[in-house]
Each structure stands twice: as C-alpha cells, then as structure tokens.
Amino acid sequence: MKVIEIRNVEKIYNDSEVKVHAVNGVDLSFDEGEFAAIVGPSGSGKTTLLNMLGGLDTPTKGEIFIGGTNISTLKGSKLIDFRLHNIGFVFQSYNLIPVLTARENTEFVMQMQGVSKKLRDVRVEELLTAVGLGDRFESRPSRLSGGQQQRVAVARALASKPKFIHADEPTANLDSKSTENLLDIMEQLNREEKITFIFSTHDARVVKKAHRVISLEDGKILKDEVRK
C-alpha cells in the first residue's frame, strides 16, 4: 500500500538571479512500514526532499501526497496540525529544549496534542525505557551525552504515535556504539509498530541498515535499490 507519493516534484531556489534546482522532477513512492535511506553528496537535494516530505518546505512544482492528503496545498494551521498528528522528526542537532528534562522533552508533542497527563506518563515511561534511558527521566540535555540526547529526540518523535518518522542525518554526531544502538532501536520500532522511517544521510552505517536506498545526484534520482 502506497502511503507516500511524490509526483514530478521540483524545488528551485533563486540565488542572485541564478536558479538552482535543488530537487528536479522527482517521482517517488513509499509503502507502509518502509525503512529507507535517501543518500547522495552534499548539494544532491536529499535534505530538501526530506524537508518537503515533512511539510517543512514546499515544492516549487509538483505534488506530495501523504496518507492520501496533498500536503503541498496545506497552509498555516492545517499544515501544522497535519505534521503534529502524522509525522515525527529527528534532527541532526537534536533540537531538544534545554530547560526541559528528558521526560518533559519527550511529552512535549503530546501536550500540544492535548493528551491527558495519565496517558503521557505511561507513554513517556514506555519510550524512554525502550531507548535505554529508563534511569534518566529527570536529566536535562546538558547532563546527557550526544547519544543519549539523540535517543530522547527519537522518543519525542515517537511519542505522538506518528505514521512516519523523518530523520535528517540522525547519526552525524554519534560514535559507532551509539549509532548502532540507535539504529537497532529504530529498526525494532519500525518492525513492531509499522512506522515508516525515511532517513537523509551520508552515514554508511545507516545505509547498511536500510531496507531501501535511494541515491540522489543534482536533485534527480540516480538509483533506487530495494533490499530483502
């Protein structure tokens, strides 16, 4: 079942009157529960494509359908609401709120959704324990290692029970052991909860784990490899 469809998508940036095609005529689709990596050199368009898939950027041309909704036409509060209830984000820089604890960072999206405290407490305990932080609930980001902060970011992304997780270079700042642990956790959640994971990455360790690898160059798809 196709849950994401990208139809003839282009993204053009105008830089000093020079048009730059960051993404150039991409057609692509994803099935439910995929664990896919978008790869390519710097400037290939992978982060731009991922941002458009998450509704963080809009295409200059073309359409993006997620779960049957054309997100390229959504604006303002409708787009924010769609992201809030459907997509979890994991960023390279973690994007945790410094003054909040691991628990508070994880439950933040659920608070925005209006989830009750009782349900939030259960979900937070479940998730932080699942990512190996069962003993760090009350730690603020400054008291956590890079790997631990990224695990909190993953827990936060999963807290709202999204259908999709979009991860932009999630392992870029992590050592090998932290990367391996984080990818194992993501793969397990993908398998057990059928969440569709899409990575934008340079990291060979992520590529090795991916079940599908989409290679971009100059904003175009060079190769699309599905692995068993």
N, C-alpha and C positions, 0 to 999 in steps of 0.2 A: 504493500500500500504506500503510495507516494504521499509523504506528509509535507515535503518542501518542493516547490517547483520554481525555478528561475528561468525566465523567458526573455531571451535576447537583451540581457542587461548590460548597460554601459554606464560608466561613471567618468565624466570629463571634468577636469579642473583647469581653470584658466589662470595661467601664471605669466604675468607681464605680456598679455595678449597671445601667449603661446598655449594652445590646447594640449593638455596631457590626458591621454586615455588610460586612466588607472585600471579600469576594467572595460573590456572591449568585446561586446557581443557574446556574452556567456549564456549558454543554455545548460541547465544542470538540474538534477532532481535527487532527492534523498528519500529512502524508505524509512519507516518507523524503526527505531532501535539501532540505527547505524552508529558505527564508531569510526569516524572518518577524519582524515587529516588533509588540510589544504596546504601545499608546500610550494616553495619557489624562492628565488633570490630576493633580496631587498628591492623593492620597487616593482615586484611582479604583480601586485594587486591583491595579494591574499588577505591582508588586514582590511583593506577597503571592501572586499567582497564579504568578509565575515561581518563587518560593521553594518553593511546593507542588509544582510540576513537577519541581523538582530534589531533592525529598525533604528540603529544609532546614526545611520546616514541614509540618504535617499538616492535612488538611481537617477541619472540624467535621462535615461531612456530604458524602456522595458518594464517588466512586472515581476514581483516576487510574491508567491503565494505560500503561506504557512498555515497548515491545517485548514486549507480552503479559503483563508482570508487574504485578500490582496493588501499586504501591509504597505506597499508603495503608495497607496492612496490614503492611508490613515494619517491624521494630523492631530497635533496637540494632545488633549486628554485621552482621546480614543487610542492613540498610539502608545501613550504611557500605560494605559490600562491593559492593553494587549501584551506589552512586554512584561508587565507586573505579574500577569497570570499565566504566561506561557513560556517565557524564556529566562533561563538563569545565565549569568555572565561570570566568567572567571578571567581576571585581567593579569597581565604580567606583573604589574606593580601592586597587586593585591587589592588596593582601594578599600582597605578597612578603615573604619572611623577610629582615630587614635584614642579618643576619650572613652570608648566603649569596650567592655570586656569581650572575650570570645563568645560568651553566651549572648550578650546584647547585640553584637555584630551579626550573629547567626539568626537571631529572631527579628532583625530589623525589617526585612521584607514582609514577614508575616504580620508584623504590627501595621504596616502600610495596607495590608490586605484586610485588616480588621479581624484577624484570627484571635480567638479568646486566649487569655493567659494560660489556662489549663492545657489547652492543645499545644500552645507554643512551647511550654515547658517540656512536654513529652517529646515533641519533635526535635527540639534542641538537644536534649539528652541523648536521643537516638543517634542523631547525626554526628555530634562531637565525639561520641563513643566510637561510632563507625570509622571516623577518620583518625582514631588513635589519640584523641585529646580529652578523654574522659576525666582526667585529673587537672585540666587547665581551664575549666569553665570561667573562672573569675579573673583570668590573666588578661591584661591589656596587650595590644600588639607590640608595644615596646619591650615586653617581657617574654616575647615569643621569638623563636628563630625564624628565618625566612621560610623554611619548610613548614613549620607549624602555622605561620600566618597564611600560607597558601592553602593549607588544609582547612583553616577557618573560612577562607574565601570559597572553597568548594562546598563546605557545609552550608554557608549562606546561600550559594547558588541553588542548592538542592532543597532548601527549607520550604520554598513555596510550592514544591512538587511540580516543577515545570515539565513540559513535554520535551524541551530542548535545552541543552547546555552548550553555549558558545564560549570557547576558551581561546584567548589570544596569547600565544607564547606563554602558557601557564607554567612551564618548567625552566624558563630562561634564567632565573636567578637561583636555581636549586642545584644542590650537589647530586651525585649519582644515586645515593641511597634514598634521599628524599624524593627524587624523581620517580624511582622505581616504586616506592610505597604509594605515592600519589596516583600514579597510573594504574596500579593494581586496584586501588580503591575505586577509581573512576570506571574501570573495566567491570568490576563487580557490580556497581550500581547500574551500569548500562545493561548488564546481563539480567539482574534481578528485577529492576524497575522499568526496563524497556525504554529508558530515556535515550534520546538521540543526541550523541555527542559530536560536535564539529570543532576541530582544532585548526587554528592557523599557527604554523610552526616552522622553525628551522631545525628543530631538535631531532636528530636521528633516533633517539630513544623513543620519542613519541611516534615517529614514522614506523618504527619496528612493531609497535603495539597495535597500530591502526589496522582495521579490517578493510579499509578502503583508502587509497592515496590519490589525491587529485593534484596534479602538477600544473602550476601556472607559470607563464612567461609573458612579459609585456601585456598583461591583462587578458590573456587568452589561455584556454585550456590546452595544454600540451599533451597530457596523458591522464587517463582515468583508469586506475587499476583496482579491481576488486579482488581481495584475498579470501581464501577459505579459512 
